[in-house]
Amino acid sequence: MTAATMTKEPPMVSERVKFINHNGKDILFLDFSGCTTNEVLATIEESKQVIRTRPEGSVLTLTDVTDARFNEHITERMKEFTAHNKPYVKAAAIIGIAGIKRIIFEAVMMFSKRKIHIFENIHEAKEWLVINS
């Protein structure tokens, strides 16, 4: 047994897609904050690869879109991404929704038929995810 397998820390996938632990629950943190459109696309692909390896109905997600760049193409990709994740996600929270992103968010929710809860900060989002897991 190695030191890595003995630790209770959740595995890190990358800087933008990683598991964080909050009160004993693993939460998949999807960090789109400050991303350019190309970085958003890359993070979507990486996130999909991680999520589809998990059992259905098991993933808690926390997404940060603070200062991320969105356009029409990104909006379409987010719709597809959110619909793709639906079977795997048990509960989902998002932070960084302001201005035009709220309109984009509503379009993504309508398309994917998902319920993702909006929070003002990461702490509130993590607390809600733990309580609703």
C-alpha positions as CSV (number, residue, x, y, z in Angstrom):
1,M,0.0,0.0,0.0
2,T,1.4,3.4,-1.0
3,A,1.0,6.7,0.8
4,A,-1.3,7.8,-2.0
5,T,-3.7,4.9,-1.3
6,M,-3.7,5.4,2.4
7,T,-4.7,9.1,2.3
8,K,-8.4,10.1,2.5
9,E,-7.8,13.0,0.2
10,P,-9.9,12.7,-3.0
11,P,-7.9,12.3,-6.2
12,M,-6.9,15.4,-8.2
13,V,-7.7,15.2,-11.9
14,S,-6.4,18.6,-12.9
15,E,-6.3,22.2,-11.7
16,R,-9.7,22.8,-13.3
17,V,-11.4,19.5,-12.7
18,K,-10.8,18.0,-9.3
19,F,-12.4,16.3,-6.4
20,I,-12.6,18.3,-3.2
21,N,-13.7,17.0,0.1
22,H,-16.1,18.9,2.3
23,N,-17.4,17.4,5.6
24,G,-16.6,13.9,4.4
25,K,-18.2,14.2,1.0
26,D,-16.3,14.2,-2.3
27,I,-17.5,17.0,-4.6
28,L,-16.3,17.3,-8.2
29,F,-15.2,20.9,-8.6
30,L,-15.5,22.2,-12.2
31,D,-13.5,25.4,-12.3
32,F,-14.4,27.5,-15.4
33,S,-13.5,30.7,-13.6
34,G,-11.6,33.2,-15.8
35,C,-11.6,30.7,-18.7
36,T,-11.3,31.8,-22.3
37,T,-13.7,30.1,-24.7
38,N,-11.0,27.6,-25.7
39,E,-10.3,26.8,-22.0
40,V,-14.1,26.4,-21.4
41,L,-14.2,23.8,-24.2
42,A,-11.2,21.9,-22.9
43,T,-12.6,21.9,-19.4
44,I,-15.9,20.6,-20.6
45,E,-14.2,17.7,-22.4
46,E,-12.1,16.9,-19.3
47,S,-15.1,17.1,-17.0
48,K,-17.1,14.7,-19.3
49,Q,-14.3,12.2,-19.2
50,V,-14.2,12.2,-15.4
51,I,-18.0,12.2,-14.8
52,R,-18.7,9.3,-17.1
53,T,-16.4,7.1,-15.1
54,R,-18.6,7.5,-12.0
55,P,-21.7,5.4,-11.1
56,E,-25.0,6.9,-12.2
57,G,-26.7,9.2,-9.6
58,S,-23.5,9.5,-7.5
59,V,-21.7,12.7,-8.4
60,L,-21.9,16.0,-6.5
61,T,-20.8,18.8,-8.7
62,L,-19.8,22.4,-7.9
63,T,-19.2,24.6,-10.9
64,D,-17.6,28.0,-10.9
65,V,-18.2,30.2,-13.9
66,T,-17.0,33.5,-12.4
67,D,-15.5,35.7,-15.2
68,A,-15.6,32.8,-17.7
69,R,-16.0,33.7,-21.4
70,F,-19.2,32.5,-23.1
71,N,-20.5,32.8,-26.6
72,E,-23.2,31.1,-28.7
73,H,-21.0,28.1,-29.4
74,I,-20.1,27.7,-25.7
75,T,-23.7,28.0,-24.7
76,E,-24.6,25.1,-27.1
77,R,-21.7,23.0,-25.7
78,M,-22.8,23.7,-22.1
79,K,-26.3,22.5,-23.0
80,E,-24.9,19.3,-24.4
81,F,-22.5,18.9,-21.4
82,T,-25.2,19.4,-18.8
83,A,-27.5,17.0,-20.5
84,H,-24.7,14.4,-20.8
85,N,-24.1,14.6,-17.0
86,K,-27.7,14.3,-16.0
87,P,-27.7,10.5,-15.3
88,Y,-24.5,10.7,-13.2
89,V,-25.2,13.8,-11.1
90,K,-26.9,13.4,-7.7
91,A,-26.8,17.2,-6.8
92,A,-25.3,20.2,-8.6
93,A,-24.5,23.7,-7.5
94,I,-23.0,26.7,-9.4
95,I,-21.4,30.0,-8.5
96,G,-20.5,33.0,-10.6
97,I,-23.8,33.4,-12.3
98,A,-24.4,37.1,-13.0
99,G,-25.6,39.4,-15.8
100,I,-25.9,37.7,-19.2
101,K,-24.8,34.4,-17.7
102,R,-28.1,34.1,-15.9
103,I,-29.9,34.1,-19.3
104,I,-27.5,31.5,-20.6
105,F,-27.9,29.5,-17.4
106,E,-31.7,29.5,-17.8
107,A,-31.4,28.3,-21.5
108,V,-29.0,25.5,-20.4
109,M,-31.5,24.4,-17.6
110,M,-34.4,24.3,-20.0
111,F,-32.5,22.3,-22.6
112,S,-31.0,19.8,-20.1
113,K,-34.1,19.5,-17.9
114,R,-31.8,19.7,-14.9
115,K,-32.0,21.5,-11.6
116,I,-28.7,23.2,-10.7
117,H,-28.8,25.5,-7.6
118,I,-27.2,28.9,-7.8
119,F,-25.2,30.2,-4.9
120,E,-23.4,33.4,-4.1
121,N,-20.2,31.7,-2.8
122,I,-18.4,28.5,-2.7
123,H,-19.0,27.8,1.0
124,E,-22.8,28.0,0.7
125,A,-22.6,25.7,-2.4
126,K,-20.5,23.1,-0.6
127,E,-22.7,23.1,2.5
128,W,-25.8,22.7,0.3
129,L,-24.2,19.8,-1.6
130,V,-23.3,18.0,1.6
131,I,-26.8,18.4,3.1
132,N,-28.4,17.3,-0.2
133,S,-26.2,14.3,-0.9
